[in-house]
């Protein structure tokens, strides 16, 4: 089912507008746009009790932290300069952002965590790792009030995953960062029952792996490889904690087109691995970006370039519901949103009222990029 977004089309024609120019819907669903000077790149979103917290970047060296109410209306925005943020989490006494501290003189980067307050997003403190070639990827807050940061370093000897634990005041609680010989990490990080789990991408783009380690053990507890010997067409996939283990979305080349790949893991082992390339998904490019839990399985946020108008080649937002084994749910969510230009999802989250929140980047026909936030109802629709 294809839904034309009147707001998307209108804003694409006008070149975009601020969230403050849009009246809030009188329902629980909405579509909002947020723009600053320069090109916006959406990164992460957190569902809060009283609203939503958005992480975006603009220009080459500034990160925007933006708080909205439950209807997506902007409450405040805070700029973090000389910093490129990747992921954000809520701690008991503030927000924690991880990313790259940027030296604008020589371009060197350091893996950095920044702590802000909850009232305005103002910086309270920071800490960083490295000697000039480190990058921050993901951050999580544990049940033991510990902050875990995930990143990587690039050296002549090869790439290494970096993992470090911090106290609430950003003091390192491990003697040194733990290193794992691997490739680039994803930007989702989970801690549960003293186990830390993340996604790895390999430089040859022929596979991904899910790594789980114990807090007090530098070795891998499990490291299953997924989509082995298949060409990945996008390294922006995502992993989500499911009731039985983990679910993963990725994009894989199939006969020259990008197709959505889905895998589930139970107890550290691969339970299922499929590529969706039949029926309505037999032709066209489909790129999976993020996923979240539903009552029936998982909901994937992807893009599609399949349109009823043959001349269009832009990317529309696709929401597709699968069961935990990767089968399309009959009568489940299968919705497409889009106008002229690209609507690229970055993160999808389930909200406390059973709705779905999608953060993404909108690129209009003139090339202008904005951050958008879409909240649908439990059926994936705008009321």
C-alpha positions as CSV (number, residue, x, y, z in Angstrom):
1,X,0.0,0.0,0.0
2,X,1.4,3.3,-1.1
3,X,0.6,6.6,0.7
4,X,1.5,9.9,-0.8
5,X,2.7,12.3,1.9
6,X,1.1,15.7,1.3
7,X,3.4,17.3,3.9
8,X,6.5,15.7,2.3
9,X,5.5,16.8,-1.2
10,X,4.7,20.3,-0.1
11,X,7.9,20.7,1.8
12,X,9.9,19.4,-1.0
13,X,8.4,22.0,-3.3
14,X,9.0,24.8,-0.8
15,X,12.5,23.7,0.0
16,X,11.7,22.8,3.6
17,X,10.5,24.6,6.7
18,X,11.1,24.6,10.4
19,X,9.2,22.6,12.9
20,X,7.9,25.9,14.3
21,X,6.0,26.5,11.0
22,X,3.9,23.4,11.4
23,X,0.8,23.2,13.5
24,X,0.6,20.1,15.6
25,X,-1.9,17.5,14.7
26,X,-4.8,17.0,17.0
27,X,-3.9,13.3,17.2
28,X,-1.1,11.2,18.5
29,X,0.6,10.9,15.1
30,X,2.7,13.6,13.3
31,X,5.3,14.4,10.7
32,X,7.8,17.2,11.6
33,X,10.8,18.7,9.9
34,X,13.8,20.3,11.6
35,X,16.5,22.3,9.8
36,X,19.5,24.3,10.7
37,X,22.2,26.1,8.6
38,X,23.9,23.6,6.3
39,X,23.2,20.0,5.5
40,X,21.3,18.0,8.2
41,X,22.2,14.3,8.8
42,X,20.0,12.5,11.2
43,X,21.8,10.1,13.6
44,X,19.7,8.9,16.6
45,X,16.6,9.4,18.6
46,X,15.6,8.5,22.2
47,X,12.0,8.0,23.4
48,X,11.5,9.9,26.7
49,X,8.6,10.1,29.1
50,X,7.8,13.7,28.1
51,X,8.9,13.8,24.5
52,X,11.7,12.8,22.1
53,X,15.4,13.5,21.9
54,X,17.0,13.9,18.4
55,X,20.7,13.8,17.5
56,X,21.6,15.2,14.1
57,X,24.7,16.8,12.6
58,X,25.1,19.8,10.4
59,X,28.0,21.4,8.6
60,X,31.2,19.2,8.9
61,X,31.9,19.8,12.6
62,X,28.7,20.6,14.6
63,X,26.2,18.3,16.3
64,X,22.6,19.3,17.1
65,X,20.8,18.0,20.2
66,X,17.1,18.7,19.9
67,X,14.3,18.0,22.4
68,X,10.7,17.9,21.4
69,X,7.4,17.4,23.2
70,X,5.2,14.3,22.5
71,X,3.8,15.9,19.3
72,X,7.2,16.6,17.9
73,X,7.2,20.3,18.7
74,X,10.6,21.8,19.3
75,X,11.3,22.6,23.0
76,X,15.0,23.5,22.8
77,X,18.1,22.8,20.7
78,X,21.7,22.8,21.7
79,X,24.7,22.8,19.4
80,X,27.9,20.9,20.2
81,X,30.7,22.4,18.1
82,X,33.8,20.6,16.8
83,X,32.0,17.3,17.4
84,X,30.3,14.8,15.1
85,X,27.8,12.7,17.2
86,X,26.8,9.2,16.3
87,X,24.6,7.9,19.2
88,X,22.9,9.1,22.3
89,X,21.4,7.6,25.5
90,X,19.6,8.8,28.6
91,X,21.3,8.5,31.9
92,X,19.8,9.1,35.3
93,X,21.2,12.7,35.5
94,X,21.6,13.7,31.9
95,X,22.1,12.7,28.3
96,X,25.3,11.0,27.0
97,X,26.4,11.5,23.4
98,X,29.2,9.6,21.7
99,X,31.0,10.5,18.5
100,X,34.2,12.2,17.2
101,X,35.9,15.2,18.6
102,X,37.3,17.0,15.6
103,X,40.6,18.9,15.4
104,X,39.7,21.5,12.8
105,X,43.4,22.3,12.2
106,X,44.7,18.9,11.1
107,X,41.4,16.9,10.9
108,X,42.4,14.3,13.6
109,X,39.6,12.7,15.5
110,X,39.2,11.3,19.0
111,X,36.4,9.0,20.4
112,X,34.6,11.3,22.7
113,X,31.7,11.1,25.2
114,X,29.8,14.3,26.1
115,X,27.4,14.6,29.0
116,X,24.7,17.2,28.9
117,X,21.9,18.3,31.3
118,X,18.3,17.4,30.6
119,X,16.9,21.0,30.9
120,X,18.7,22.6,27.9
121,X,21.2,20.1,26.6
122,X,24.0,22.2,27.9
123,X,27.4,20.5,28.2
124,X,28.3,19.2,31.7
125,X,31.5,17.4,30.9
126,X,33.3,15.2,28.4
127,X,36.0,12.5,28.1
128,X,37.9,11.2,25.1
129,X,40.0,8.3,24.0
130,X,42.9,8.2,21.5
131,X,45.8,9.7,19.8
132,X,44.1,11.0,16.7
133,X,42.5,8.1,14.8
134,X,39.6,7.0,17.0
135,X,35.9,7.2,16.3
136,X,32.9,6.9,18.6
137,X,30.0,4.7,17.3
138,X,27.5,3.7,20.0
139,X,26.7,4.2,23.7
140,X,24.4,2.6,26.2
141,X,23.5,3.1,29.9
142,X,23.4,-0.1,32.0
143,X,21.2,-1.2,34.9
144,X,24.3,-0.7,37.1
145,X,24.5,3.0,36.3
146,X,27.5,2.4,34.0
147,X,28.0,4.0,30.7
148,X,29.5,1.8,27.9
149,X,31.0,3.4,24.9
150,X,31.8,1.6,21.6
151,X,34.1,2.8,18.9
152,X,37.0,1.9,16.7
153,X,40.5,2.9,15.8
154,X,42.4,2.8,12.5
155,X,46.1,2.1,12.5
156,X,48.8,0.8,10.2
157,X,48.4,-2.6,12.0
158,X,44.7,-2.7,11.2
159,X,41.3,-1.7,12.6
160,X,40.3,-2.5,16.2
161,X,37.0,-2.2,18.0
162,X,37.3,-0.1,21.2
163,X,35.1,-0.7,24.3
164,X,35.3,1.3,27.5
165,X,33.2,1.6,30.6
166,X,32.5,4.9,32.5
167,X,31.0,6.0,35.7
168,X,28.2,8.7,35.7
169,X,30.9,11.4,35.9
170,X,32.6,10.0,32.8
171,X,35.5,8.6,34.7
172,X,36.8,5.4,33.1
173,X,36.1,2.3,35.2
174,X,38.3,-0.1,33.3
175,X,42.1,0.3,33.4
176,X,42.2,0.8,29.6
177,X,39.9,0.4,26.6
178,X,39.3,-3.2,25.6
179,X,40.3,-3.9,22.0
180,X,38.9,-6.5,19.7
181,X,40.4,-7.3,16.3
182,X,37.5,-6.6,14.0
183,X,36.2,-4.2,11.5
184,X,33.8,-1.2,11.8
185,X,31.1,-1.4,14.5
186,X,27.5,-0.5,14.0
187,X,25.8,2.3,16.0
188,X,23.6,0.1,18.2
189,X,24.9,-1.3,21.5
190,X,23.1,-3.5,24.0
191,X,23.9,-4.5,27.6
192,X,21.9,-7.2,29.3
193,X,22.8,-9.6,32.1
194,X,26.4,-8.6,32.1
195,X,26.7,-9.2,28.3
196,X,27.5,-6.5,25.8
197,X,26.4,-7.0,22.2
198,X,27.1,-5.0,19.0
199,X,27.2,-5.4,15.2
200,X,30.4,-5.5,13.1
201,X,30.8,-4.7,9.4
202,X,33.7,-6.1,7.4
203,X,35.8,-3.9,4.9
204,X,35.2,-6.3,2.0
205,X,31.4,-5.9,2.5
206,X,30.9,-9.6,2.2
207,X,29.5,-10.3,5.7
208,X,28.5,-8.9,9.1
209,X,28.9,-10.4,12.5
210,X,27.2,-10.0,15.9
211,X,29.7,-9.9,18.8
212,X,28.7,-10.6,22.5
213,X,31.3,-10.3,25.3
214,X,31.2,-10.5,29.0
215,X,31.9,-7.5,31.2
216,X,34.9,-9.1,32.7
217,X,36.1,-11.2,29.8
218,X,38.0,-9.7,26.9
219,X,37.3,-12.7,24.7
220,X,34.2,-13.2,22.5
221,X,31.5,-15.2,24.0
222,X,29.8,-15.5,20.6
223,X,30.6,-14.1,17.2
224,X,28.2,-15.5,14.6
225,X,28.8,-14.4,11.0
226,X,25.8,-13.4,8.9
227,X,25.2,-13.0,5.1
228,X,28.6,-14.6,4.6
229,X,30.0,-14.4,1.0
230,X,27.2,-12.1,-0.1
231,X,27.9,-8.5,-1.1
232,X,26.4,-5.9,1.3
233,X,25.0,-2.9,-0.5
234,X,24.7,-0.8,2.6
235,X,26.5,-0.8,5.9
236,X,23.8,1.1,7.8
237,X,22.0,-2.0,9.1
238,X,20.8,-2.3,12.6
239,X,20.4,-4.8,15.5
240,X,17.6,-4.9,18.0
241,X,17.0,-6.9,21.2
242,X,14.0,-9.2,20.8
243,X,12.3,-11.4,23.5
244,X,14.2,-14.4,22.3
245,X,17.5,-12.9,21.4
246,X,18.4,-10.4,18.6
247,X,17.1,-9.4,15.2
248,X,19.2,-7.9,12.5
249,X,18.4,-5.9,9.3
250,X,20.9,-5.6,6.5
251,X,20.9,-5.0,2.7
252,X,22.3,-7.6,0.4
253,X,23.0,-7.6,-3.4
254,X,20.8,-10.0,-5.3
255,X,21.0,-10.1,-9.1
256,X,22.2,-6.5,-9.2
257,X,19.6,-5.0,-6.9
258,X,19.5,-4.3,-3.2
259,X,17.3,-6.5,-1.1
260,X,16.4,-6.5,2.6
261,X,18.2,-9.1,4.6
262,X,16.9,-10.2,7.9
263,X,18.4,-12.5,10.5
264,X,17.4,-13.6,14.0
265,X,19.7,-15.0,16.7
266,X,18.7,-17.0,19.8
267,X,21.2,-17.8,22.5
268,X,24.0,-16.5,20.4
269,X,23.3,-18.8,17.5
270,X,21.7,-17.9,14.1
271,X,18.0,-19.0,14.2
272,X,17.0,-17.8,10.7
273,X,18.5,-15.7,7.8
274,X,16.5,-14.7,4.8
275,X,16.6,-12.2,1.9
276,X,13.2,-10.7,1.0
277,X,13.1,-10.8,-2.8
278,X,9.8,-12.4,-3.8
279,X,6.3,-11.1,-4.6
280,X,6.1,-7.3,-4.3
281,X,9.8,-7.2,-3.5
282,X,11.0,-9.2,-6.6
283,X,12.1,-6.1,-8.5
284,X,13.5,-2.7,-7.4
285,X,16.0,-1.7,-4.7
286,X,15.1,-2.1,-1.0
287,X,17.6,-0.9,1.6
288,X,17.1,-1.8,5.3
289,X,18.2,0.7,7.9
290,X,16.7,0.0,11.3
291,X,14.2,-2.2,13.1
292,X,12.2,-2.4,16.3
293,X,9.9,-4.8,18.0
294,X,6.2,-5.3,17.3
295,X,3.6,-7.6,18.9
296,X,4.0,-10.0,16.0
297,X,7.8,-9.7,15.4
298,X,9.8,-6.8,14.1
299,X,9.1,-3.7,12.1
300,X,11.8,-2.7,9.5
301,X,12.3,0.9,8.3
302,X,13.8,0.7,4.8
303,X,13.7,2.6,1.5
304,X,12.3,1.6,-1.9
305,X,12.7,3.0,-5.3
306,X,9.7,1.2,-6.7
307,X,7.1,3.7,-7.8
308,X,3.9,3.7,-9.8
309,X,5.4,6.6,-11.8
310,X,8.2,4.9,-13.8
311,X,10.2,8.1,-14.2
312,X,10.8,8.4,-10.5
313,X,14.0,7.0,-9.0
314,X,13.9,8.6,-5.6
315,X,13.9,6.7,-2.3
316,X,10.6,6.4,-0.3
317,X,10.3,5.3,3.3
318,X,9.0,1.7,3.6
319,X,7.7,0.2,6.8
320,X,7.5,-3.6,6.6
321,X,6.5,-6.0,9.4
322,X,8.0,-9.5,9.7
323,X,7.6,-12.2,12.2
324,X,10.5,-13.3,14.3
325,X,11.6,-15.8,11.6
326,X,11.6,-13.2,8.9
327,X,8.3,-14.0,7.2
328,X,6.1,-11.1,6.1
329,X,3.2,-10.8,8.5
330,X,-0.2,-11.3,6.8
331,X,-2.2,-8.2,7.2
332,X,0.8,-6.7,9.0
333,X,2.3,-3.2,8.4
334,X,3.4,-2.7,4.8
335,X,3.3,1.0,4.2
336,X,5.2,3.4,2.0
337,X,5.6,7.1,2.6
338,X,7.1,9.6,0.2
339,X,6.9,12.5,-2.2
340,X,9.5,13.8,-4.7
341,X,13.0,13.6,-3.2
342,X,14.4,11.0,-0.8
343,X,13.1,10.0,2.6
344,X,15.8,7.9,4.3
345,X,15.1,6.4,7.7
346,X,17.9,6.3,10.3
347,X,16.2,4.9,13.4
348,X,12.9,3.4,14.3
349,X,11.6,3.1,17.8
350,X,8.5,1.8,19.5
351,X,6.9,4.3,21.8
352,X,5.2,3.7,25.2
353,X,1.7,3.9,23.6
354,X,2.4,1.2,21.0
355,X,3.0,3.7,18.2
356,X,6.2,3.9,16.0
357,X,8.7,6.7,15.8
358,X,10.9,7.1,12.7
359,X,13.8,9.5,12.6
360,X,15.2,10.2,9.1
361,X,16.8,12.5,6.6
362,X,14.8,14.1,3.9
363,X,16.5,15.3,0.7
364,X,14.4,17.4,-1.6
365,X,14.7,17.9,-5.4
366,X,17.1,20.8,-4.9
367,X,19.4,18.7,-2.7
368,X,18.6,20.4,0.6
369,X,18.7,18.0,3.6
370,X,16.5,18.1,6.7
371,X,15.9,15.9,9.7
372,X,12.3,14.5,9.9
373,X,10.5,12.8,12.7
374,X,7.5,10.7,11.8
375,X,5.2,9.1,14.4
376,X,2.6,6.6,13.1
377,X,-0.1,4.7,15.0
378,X,0.2,1.0,15.9
379,X,-0.8,0.1,12.3
380,X,1.9,2.2,10.8
381,X,-0.5,5.0,9.6
382,X,-0.9,8.7,10.1
383,X,-4.3,9.4,11.7
